[in-house]
Amino acid sequence: MKKIPHEYVFLIPLVVFMGLFVLYPLSCVIAQSFTDNRTGSLTFQNYVNIFTQGRFLLPLKNTIWFAGACTIVGALGGTFVGLLVSRMSASLRNLVLSLYSIPMTLSSLVVAFGFIVLLGRNGVFNVLLNRYLGLPKFNLYSWHGLLVTYSFYNIPLMTLTMAAVFLNLDRSLVEAARNLGANGWQVWMYIIIPVLAPGFLTGVSIVLTGMLAAFGTALALTGMAMRLFALQIYSLASESEFDLPQASALAIVLVITIVFTLFVLNWIERRLKPAE
Amino acid sequence: MKRNLAWKALEKLLLIFLVLYILLPILVPLIFSFSRRWTDIFPEGLTTQWYQRILSKPAYYRGLMTSLFVAITAVSVDIFVCVPAAYAINRLRGGIGNALRVVFKILPLIFPPIVVGTAFLRAFNRPPVAWSGSLVLTIFAHATLGFPFMFRNVLAAFQTIDERTLSEAAASLGANLWQRFRYILIPNVIPGVLSGSLLVFAISMGEFEVTLMIAGFGWKTLPLLLYRSLIDDVRTASAISGILVATSVLAFLGMTLISTYIGAGRMRGIERG
């Protein structure tokens, strides 16, 4: 008989924990998503509703647009700061990266509060803009406002990934390519982009999947006014329009969307990898 | 040459803007919470009365204690689950270890707070497990959100010290099980456990989305109180925000200190992604 290594014993707490708090709740959600809210019988109606009713299609569309816009802003901002930071002295770089690490554990409500004070209806910057420059006030409680607020999370997330990538970029590779007669475009196309791509796509996948499921800051700033997919789930699961089976079906669609997104990004990453 | 200079200046300006973009929303709640009034451009007067209000009003004081209790308990649960598992997975070279590493990386992405909240609502509000509205549910939800981060920190600690080789060397020199535990495991793994604990603690203290969905009416955490006071009591909101900002900053400083001075290797677990 093959001896089981004693190390497996130490996995028991983890297995029990994951079974009880990941697998069990998830299987409940899957089962629930196929039941009728009133009769409890088996049905596909919850899924059919998502793709036929405007109250679900609109949030789905909004979320895809919003997550895409947030990802572009985050990717551009983060890559820019990551590049600049990689050229700084070590102490200055650590200072900036330390500051950029704080948003990751900061409560979405604190961020909402900070932005209300700065950019709310009577926020500091709005008063400044309006009184001294005569410019119209910035409306924080809009899609633009949410984009600005969520970028507070996304730009630093992307920066931390890209700074590491730029720091690991082997400068001698670039120089070697230049010496061999490659022009600027060729150096970017064949050397820099393939090296940066994996880190960049990892950052993009974190930001994009996060934004597909985002709702905390949006709820704090604009309530239910901005119709995001995750807000719709929240509303069905714990607010007035209580319908847990429908919320479960939406949650499953969200998880599938996220898995699909990760799959596509992973596929692109493998395609971009330089041939060995 | 001139164009180059202009480009450099523009680069600097953009960088300053992007630093302020992150710095100001973090600083503003702190400044707000220590000022008597802030209705125009600049805050006026220095005061700690908004913090005293949290301590003196039972509802807020209870919220502070609830948050601290939930965070500490969630951290303890994660330590209990992750330390033995990281020990085992570090030793089990091969399939399981690698698979679990990937799982922990993508788990927080695939199961965002909204899905965890919905799932917990459904799974734990009726027999066999009827915990709905109790603090237990909040604690386990926070532990569930945090355990991938705890796991990565602890596993990184095991990997940097190469626990297996060290333990074998110690054993060959005659160290018994207790001595190996006391002199090799504890001192080397503690920095990783501490970093993970600070991270999970900070995440738990600030958690809003899942808590909003599952917490009972009697157990409001600080972020839930902040959600309400954003509308009707901005002063208290600023003090709660101040506490939460301080928690995040201190947790991060702690993790930096641990990685610089105790030498837990690079802060691999720090990224939340």
Interface residues (C-beta under 8 A of the other chain):
Chain A: P5 E7 Y8 V9 F10 L11 I12 P13 L14 F17 F21 V22 Y24 P25 L26 C28 V29 Q32 G77 F80 V81 L84 V96 S98 L99 Y100 S101 I102 P103 M104 T105 L106 S107 S108 L109 V110 V111 A112 F113 G114 F115 I116 V117 L118 N122 V124 V127 L128 S151 F152 I155 P156 L157 L160 T161 T202 G203 S205 I206 T209 G210 L212 A213 F215 G216 L219 A220 A230 I233 Y234 A237 S238 L244 A247 S248 A251 L254 V255 I258 V259 L262
Chain B: E11 L14 L15 L18 V19 Y21 I22 L23 L24 P25 I26 V28 P29 F32 W38 T39 D40 I41 V77 F80 V81 C82 P84 A85 Y87 A88 I89 R91 L92 I106 L107 L109 I110 F111 P112 P113 I114 V115 V116 G117 T118 A119 F120 L121 R122 A123 F124 F140 A143 T144 F147 L199 A202 I203 M205 G206 E207 F208 E209 L212 M213 P223 L226 Y227 L230 A237 S238 S241 L244 V245 T247 S248 V249 A251 F252 T256 I270 E271 R272 G273
